[in-house]
Amino acid sequence: MASPFSIKSFSSANNSTFFLVLVLISLCLKLAEAQAKLCRTSCGGIPINYPFGIDDGCGSPYYRHILVCSNSGQLELRTPSGRYPVTNISYADPHILVKDPFMWNCQDRDNFRPTRPFSLDTSTHLRLSSQNDYLFFNCSEYDVIIQPKPMFCERFPEQCDSTCDSASYLCRHLPECAYALSQSSCCSYYPKATESLRMMLKYCKTYTSVYWRNLGITPGYNQIPEYGIRVDYEIPVTIRCLKCEDNVKGGGTCGFDTESQNFLCLCKKGNVTTYCQDQNAQHNRPGAVAGTVTAVSVAGAFGIGAGVWYLKKLRAKAPVTHGVQSNENRLF
C-alpha cells in the first residue's frame, strides 16, 4: 500500500504537469497572436504601409525607427531635433506632413514664443520638400538682408539666394489669418541647410513653415498654402517585396531581420526570404523579427526550458518546494 506521502507527491506532480501544459499552450497562443499583429497597419487613423513600419522589423530598414506610435495613439516623426506629430502620409505622391508645435501659428499673433530649428537626419532617405516656404518674423535688419526679392535680385544677382524676401506673397497673405501681425515684420527665405536655418533664428524672433497642398484640380489653381512641414521620401521598390505582397503568392508583409537588416517576408506561418507560399522556403520562427514578438518568444523558450528542468526534477522524485517563487523556480 502506497504511503500518504507518495500519493500526495504523485498528485502534486500531476497537478504541476497539467499546469505546465496549460502555460505552454498559452505561450503558443500568445506567440501566434503576436505574429498575426506583428506589423500594425495604422496609428491614430493614419495608414502605415511599406516602406514604413512602427514595429521593428516591419517595412524598409531605410526608415527604421523613423516613425513612432505614442502611447496616446499619436503618430510621430523622429528627427535629430525632436519628435513631431504626423498629420498625413501620402503614398501616391510620397511625402509626410508634420506639425512643429514650436513654430509660430495664427494664435500667437505678435507674441513670439521660443522656437528651435527643425532638422532631418541626412543619412536617411528623407528630405525637406521644395514645396515648403519659410516665413521669418522680426529679423534684425543689421544681420539679415531683408529686401523685396525681385528688385534686389535684379540689382544684386550674386546675393539673391541670401535675401529674405519682404515682398513675399505669403507674408502679405498669411494663411488663415491674413491680418494676424500688426506690429511685426515678415520675410520669406528658404534655408538650404540646417546651419543656415540656425543662423536665421539667431537673428529672427521666430519662424513658421508653409507647404503648398495640391488640390488635384485645374493647373494654376491647384495648390493652397497650409501650415506644416512637407517631408519627401523615396519608396525603395524591390522584386522580392513585390512578390511578398502579391496576394497570389500569399499576401505577406515586407520586413527585415532586425540583426542583419536583410529582407524578410513576414507571413502568418513565420518569416521567409522569398514569399509566403514558396513551397521550397523554410519558415523561420515568427519571433525572429520584431522586438515585441521576440520578447514573447524568449518567454516561451524560457518557460519550456524551465518545464523540462522541472519534469526532470519530478522524475528524480525530488521533494516539491514550497509555493514561493525564487530565481531558480521562476517560470516568468
C-alpha positions as a Python dict, from the first residue, in 0.01 Angstrom:
ca = {
    (1, 'M'): (0, 0, 0),
    (2, 'A'): (135, 338, -102),
    (3, 'S'): (217, 575, 174),
    (4, 'P'): (15, 900, 205),
    (5, 'F'): (334, 1093, 124),
    (6, 'S'): (379, 903, -207),
    (7, 'I'): (14, 959, -307),
    (8, 'K'): (42, 1328, -222),
    (9, 'S'): (367, 1362, -417),
    (10, 'F'): (216, 1183, -720),
    (11, 'S'): (-91, 1410, -708),
    (12, 'S'): (126, 1721, -682),
    (13, 'A'): (336, 1604, -976),
    (14, 'N'): (25, 1551, -1192),
    (15, 'N'): (-113, 1892, -1099),
    (16, 'S'): (219, 2058, -1174),
    (17, 'T'): (248, 1882, -1511),
    (18, 'F'): (-108, 1986, -1602),
    (19, 'F'): (-34, 2344, -1504),
    (20, 'L'): (286, 2340, -1711),
    (21, 'V'): (97, 2215, -2017),
    (22, 'L'): (-158, 2496, -1980),
    (23, 'V'): (124, 2751, -1952),
    (24, 'L'): (296, 2624, -2266),
    (25, 'I'): (-31, 2622, -2463),
    (26, 'S'): (-97, 2980, -2351),
    (27, 'L'): (252, 3084, -2464),
    (28, 'C'): (199, 2928, -2806),
    (29, 'L'): (-134, 3108, -2847),
    (30, 'K'): (23, 3441, -2747),
    (31, 'L'): (307, 3384, -2992),
    (32, 'A'): (66, 3315, -3278),
    (33, 'E'): (-139, 3622, -3188),
    (34, 'A'): (176, 3836, -3174),
    (35, 'Q'): (280, 3719, -3522),
    (36, 'A'): (-66, 3799, -3661),
    (37, 'K'): (-30, 4153, -3522),
    (38, 'L'): (341, 4179, -3594),
    (39, 'C'): (315, 4485, -3819),
    (40, 'R'): (50, 4736, -3719),
    (41, 'T'): (-112, 4894, -4023),
    (42, 'S'): (-226, 5224, -3873),
    (43, 'C'): (-167, 5470, -3591),
    (44, 'G'): (-404, 5749, -3498),
    (45, 'G'): (-610, 5684, -3811),
    (46, 'I'): (-308, 5721, -4042),
    (47, 'P'): (-233, 5412, -4258),
    (48, 'I'): (113, 5262, -4214),
    (49, 'N'): (223, 5093, -4537),
    (50, 'Y'): (555, 4997, -4693),
    (51, 'P'): (819, 5141, -4677),
    (52, 'F'): (729, 5247, -4322),
    (53, 'G'): (673, 5050, -4007),
    (54, 'I'): (603, 5134, -3644),
    (55, 'D'): (714, 4790, -3522),
    (56, 'D'): (1079, 4699, -3551),
    (57, 'G'): (1144, 4469, -3845),
    (58, 'C'): (849, 4599, -4048),
    (59, 'G'): (881, 4799, -4369),
    (60, 'S'): (1216, 4901, -4513),
    (61, 'P'): (1531, 4923, -4297),
    (62, 'Y'): (1593, 5262, -4461),
    (63, 'Y'): (1316, 5403, -4239),
    (64, 'R'): (1381, 5202, -3925),
    (65, 'H'): (1285, 5389, -3604),
    (66, 'I'): (1171, 5691, -3810),
    (67, 'L'): (802, 5669, -3714),
    (68, 'V'): (677, 5621, -3360),
    (69, 'C'): (324, 5547, -3240),
    (70, 'S'): (295, 5706, -2896),
    (71, 'N'): (101, 5557, -2606),
    (72, 'S'): (-178, 5805, -2678),
    (73, 'G'): (-207, 5683, -3038),
    (74, 'Q'): (-32, 5981, -3197),
    (75, 'L'): (192, 5909, -3495),
    (76, 'E'): (520, 6100, -3468),
    (77, 'L'): (822, 6155, -3691),
    (78, 'R'): (1152, 6117, -3511),
    (79, 'T'): (1433, 6352, -3619),
    (80, 'P'): (1755, 6482, -3459),
    (81, 'S'): (1568, 6793, -3343),
    (82, 'G'): (1283, 6605, -3175),
    (83, 'R'): (958, 6416, -3235),
    (84, 'Y'): (686, 6584, -3439),
    (85, 'P'): (316, 6495, -3484),
    (86, 'V'): (239, 6349, -3827),
    (87, 'T'): (-85, 6474, -3982),
    (88, 'N'): (-78, 6272, -4304),
    (89, 'I'): (126, 6027, -4513),
    (90, 'S'): (77, 6015, -4889),
    (91, 'Y'): (189, 5704, -5075),
    (92, 'A'): (71, 5814, -5422),
    (93, 'D'): (276, 6135, -5401),
    (94, 'P'): (539, 6020, -5149),
    (95, 'H'): (553, 6268, -4864),
    (96, 'I'): (489, 6308, -4491),
    (97, 'L'): (320, 6613, -4339),
    (98, 'V'): (424, 6710, -3989),
    (99, 'K'): (344, 6987, -3745),
    (100, 'D'): (606, 7162, -3537),
    (101, 'P'): (436, 7289, -3219),
    (102, 'F'): (729, 7525, -3159),
    (103, 'M'): (666, 7716, -3481),
    (104, 'W'): (462, 8035, -3500),
    (105, 'N'): (88, 7995, -3560),
    (106, 'C'): (-207, 8228, -3605),
    (107, 'Q'): (-297, 8218, -3235),
    (108, 'D'): (43, 8364, -3144),
    (109, 'R'): (-14, 8683, -3342),
    (110, 'D'): (259, 8931, -3231),
    (111, 'N'): (355, 8721, -2928),
    (112, 'F'): (659, 8515, -3030),
    (113, 'R'): (743, 8202, -2835),
    (114, 'P'): (1090, 8043, -2811),
    (115, 'T'): (1146, 7810, -3104),
    (116, 'R'): (1401, 7560, -3230),
    (117, 'P'): (1518, 7471, -3583),
    (118, 'F'): (1360, 7169, -3747),
    (119, 'S'): (1615, 6928, -3892),
    (120, 'L'): (1631, 6590, -4067),
    (121, 'D'): (1889, 6315, -4047),
    (122, 'T'): (2087, 6345, -4370),
    (123, 'S'): (2172, 5973, -4359),
    (124, 'T'): (1806, 5879, -4417),
    (125, 'H'): (1607, 5885, -4740),
    (126, 'L'): (1405, 6184, -4616),
    (127, 'R'): (1443, 6539, -4744),
    (128, 'L'): (1267, 6870, -4699),
    (129, 'S'): (1031, 6935, -4988),
    (130, 'S'): (1087, 7226, -5224),
    (131, 'Q'): (713, 7294, -5178),
    (132, 'N'): (785, 7438, -4832),
    (133, 'D'): (812, 7811, -4773),
    (134, 'Y'): (962, 7952, -4454),
    (135, 'L'): (850, 8279, -4303),
    (136, 'F'): (1073, 8462, -4054),
    (137, 'F'): (947, 8730, -3819),
    (138, 'N'): (1109, 9038, -3667),
    (139, 'C'): (1455, 8974, -3809),
    (140, 'S'): (1745, 9210, -3741),
    (141, 'E'): (1797, 9437, -4039),
    (142, 'Y'): (2163, 9468, -3944),
    (143, 'D'): (2231, 9095, -3973),
    (144, 'V'): (1977, 8975, -4230),
    (145, 'I'): (1932, 9106, -4584),
    (146, 'I'): (1561, 9195, -4585),
    (147, 'Q'): (1460, 9327, -4926),
    (148, 'P'): (1187, 9285, -5187),
    (149, 'K'): (1344, 8992, -5368),
    (150, 'P'): (1256, 9066, -5734),
    (151, 'M'): (1402, 9415, -5718),
    (152, 'F'): (1702, 9315, -5507),
    (153, 'C'): (1790, 9015, -5725),
    (154, 'E'): (1775, 9231, -6032),
    (155, 'R'): (2030, 9470, -5883),
    (156, 'F'): (2245, 9216, -5693),
    (157, 'P'): (2205, 8873, -5859),
    (158, 'E'): (2509, 8730, -5676),
    (159, 'Q'): (2334, 8785, -5339),
    (160, 'C'): (1986, 8680, -5449),
    (161, 'D'): (1991, 8345, -5262),
    (162, 'S'): (2087, 8522, -4938),
    (163, 'T'): (1789, 8757, -4940),
    (164, 'C'): (1491, 8727, -4709),
    (165, 'D'): (1204, 8842, -4929),
    (166, 'S'): (1000, 9117, -4763),
    (167, 'A'): (762, 9126, -5062),
    (168, 'S'): (667, 8761, -5021),
    (169, 'Y'): (311, 8672, -5120),
    (170, 'L'): (271, 8463, -4804),
    (171, 'C'): (386, 8749, -4579),
    (172, 'R'): (117, 8968, -4733),
    (173, 'H'): (-141, 8689, -4723),
    (174, 'L'): (-75, 8480, -4413),
    (175, 'P'): (-278, 8155, -4447),
    (176, 'E'): (-592, 8151, -4231),
    (177, 'C'): (-505, 8483, -4062),
    (178, 'A'): (-404, 8749, -4312),
    (179, 'Y'): (-406, 9028, -4050),
    (180, 'A'): (-256, 8842, -3753),
    (181, 'L'): (57, 9059, -3749),
    (182, 'S'): (6, 9426, -3668),
    (183, 'Q'): (345, 9535, -3534),
    (184, 'S'): (586, 9272, -3665),
    (185, 'S'): (787, 9233, -3983),
    (186, 'C'): (787, 8925, -4204),
    (187, 'C'): (1011, 8793, -4479),
    (188, 'S'): (1041, 8468, -4671),
    (189, 'Y'): (1360, 8267, -4701),
    (190, 'Y'): (1438, 7908, -4799),
    (191, 'P'): (1732, 7775, -4593),
    (192, 'K'): (1933, 7521, -4789),
    (193, 'A'): (2084, 7362, -4478),
    (194, 'T'): (2009, 7326, -4108),
    (195, 'E'): (2303, 7552, -4026),
    (196, 'S'): (2158, 7839, -4232),
    (197, 'L'): (1825, 7791, -4051),
    (198, 'R'): (2004, 7815, -3716),
    (199, 'M'): (2176, 8133, -3830),
    (200, 'M'): (1845, 8286, -3936),
    (201, 'L'): (1686, 8206, -3600),
    (202, 'K'): (1983, 8365, -3428),
    (203, 'Y'): (1876, 8698, -3575),
    (204, 'C'): (1499, 8647, -3606),
    (205, 'K'): (1243, 8612, -3329),
    (206, 'T'): (1074, 8303, -3471),
    (207, 'Y'): (962, 8135, -3793),
    (208, 'T'): (698, 7911, -3943),
    (209, 'S'): (670, 7670, -4233),
    (210, 'V'): (400, 7672, -4502),
    (211, 'Y'): (361, 7399, -4761),
    (212, 'W'): (155, 7410, -5078),
    (213, 'R'): (-114, 7142, -5072),
    (214, 'N'): (-210, 7001, -5410),
    (215, 'L'): (-586, 7002, -5471),
    (216, 'G'): (-565, 6790, -5785),
    (217, 'I'): (-768, 7030, -5999),
    (218, 'T'): (-700, 7272, -6287),
    (219, 'P'): (-331, 7375, -6303),
    (220, 'G'): (-276, 7730, -6190),
    (221, 'Y'): (-533, 7699, -5911),
    (222, 'N'): (-445, 7356, -5781),
    (223, 'Q'): (-247, 7449, -5469),
    (224, 'I'): (-332, 7623, -5143),
    (225, 'P'): (-93, 7720, -4862),
    (226, 'E'): (-125, 7547, -4525),
    (227, 'Y'): (90, 7548, -4212),
    (228, 'G'): (314, 7247, -4169),
    (229, 'I'): (629, 7085, -4299),
    (230, 'R'): (628, 6860, -4602),
    (231, 'V'): (897, 6590, -4590),
    (232, 'D'): (951, 6395, -4912),
    (233, 'Y'): (1066, 6033, -4910),
    (234, 'E'): (1163, 5759, -5153),
    (235, 'I'): (994, 5419, -5187),
    (236, 'P'): (1261, 5151, -5234),
    (237, 'V'): (1083, 4904, -5465),
    (238, 'T'): (1232, 4555, -5493),
    (239, 'I'): (1120, 4245, -5680),
    (240, 'R'): (1129, 4046, -5355),
    (241, 'C'): (893, 4289, -5182),
    (242, 'L'): (651, 4288, -5476),
    (243, 'K'): (643, 3907, -5472),
    (244, 'C'): (600, 3903, -5095),
    (245, 'E'): (297, 4135, -5102),
    (246, 'D'): (138, 3959, -5403),
    (247, 'N'): (-190, 3804, -5279),
    (248, 'V'): (-149, 3519, -5527),
    (249, 'K'): (179, 3431, -5357),
    (250, 'G'): (38, 3453, -5004),
    (251, 'G'): (-2, 3825, -4936),
    (252, 'G'): (284, 3869, -4691),
    (253, 'T'): (427, 4186, -4537),
    (254, 'C'): (766, 4324, -4637),
    (255, 'G'): (1008, 4345, -4348),
    (256, 'F'): (1366, 4278, -4247),
    (257, 'D'): (1576, 4092, -3996),
    (258, 'T'): (1650, 4327, -3707),
    (259, 'E'): (2006, 4199, -3669),
    (260, 'S'): (2129, 4165, -4028),
    (261, 'Q'): (1869, 4403, -4184),
    (262, 'N'): (1831, 4152, -4470),
    (263, 'F'): (1492, 4128, -4642),
    (264, 'L'): (1223, 3907, -4487),
    (265, 'C'): (869, 3834, -4597),
    (266, 'L'): (653, 3823, -4285),
    (267, 'C'): (386, 3553, -4304),
    (268, 'K'): (135, 3403, -4062),
    (269, 'K'): (331, 3076, -4053),
    (270, 'G'): (662, 3250, -3998),
    (271, 'N'): (917, 3452, -4189),
    (272, 'V'): (1079, 3362, -4521),
    (273, 'T'): (1330, 3524, -4753),
    (274, 'T'): (1107, 3479, -5060),
    (275, 'Y'): (725, 3476, -5037),
    (276, 'C'): (468, 3310, -4811),
    (277, 'Q'): (354, 3030, -5045),
    (278, 'D'): (700, 2933, -5161),
    (279, 'Q'): (697, 2554, -5109),
    (280, 'N'): (1077, 2539, -5102),
    (281, 'A'): (1117, 2810, -4840),
    (282, 'Q'): (1183, 2729, -4478),
    (283, 'H'): (965, 2932, -4243),
    (284, 'N'): (1162, 3072, -3954),
    (285, 'R'): (1005, 3123, -3615),
    (286, 'P'): (777, 3429, -3604),
    (287, 'G'): (978, 3596, -3327),
    (288, 'A'): (1286, 3644, -3545),
    (289, 'V'): (1189, 3996, -3650),
    (290, 'A'): (1021, 4230, -3407),
    (291, 'G'): (1132, 4304, -3056),
    (292, 'T'): (780, 4270, -2915),
    (293, 'V'): (743, 3923, -3060),
    (294, 'T'): (1095, 3828, -2966),
    (295, 'A'): (1010, 3903, -2605),
    (296, 'V'): (722, 3656, -2621),
    (297, 'S'): (948, 3402, -2790),
    (298, 'V'): (1212, 3440, -2523),
    (299, 'A'): (948, 3395, -2253),
    (300, 'G'): (823, 3085, -2432),
    (301, 'A'): (1170, 2938, -2467),
    (302, 'F'): (1248, 3014, -2106),
    (303, 'G'): (918, 2858, -1997),
    (304, 'I'): (987, 2543, -2198),
    (305, 'G'): (1338, 2519, -2059),
    (306, 'A'): (1206, 2564, -1708),
    (307, 'G'): (942, 2300, -1780),
    (308, 'V'): (1200, 2045, -1894),
    (309, 'W'): (1409, 2117, -1587),
    (310, 'Y'): (1102, 2079, -1364),
    (311, 'L'): (995, 1748, -1520),
    (312, 'K'): (1345, 1612, -1469),
    (313, 'K'): (1317, 1705, -1105),
    (314, 'L'): (985, 1521, -1082),
    (315, 'R'): (1128, 1210, -1242),
    (316, 'A'): (1408, 1213, -989),
    (317, 'K'): (1140, 1226, -718),
    (318, 'A'): (1291, 1538, -574),
    (319, 'P'): (1093, 1697, -294),
    (320, 'V'): (840, 1959, -404),
    (321, 'T'): (936, 2312, -298),
    (322, 'H'): (702, 2546, -114),
    (323, 'G'): (487, 2790, -317),
    (324, 'V'): (746, 3066, -309),
    (325, 'Q'): (895, 3192, -635),
    (326, 'S'): (1270, 3216, -638),
    (327, 'N'): (1520, 3286, -914),
    (328, 'E'): (1560, 2909, -950),
    (329, 'N'): (1198, 2803, -994),
    (330, 'R'): (1051, 3115, -1153),
    (331, 'L'): (880, 3043, -1488),
    (332, 'F'): (834, 3405, -1594),
}
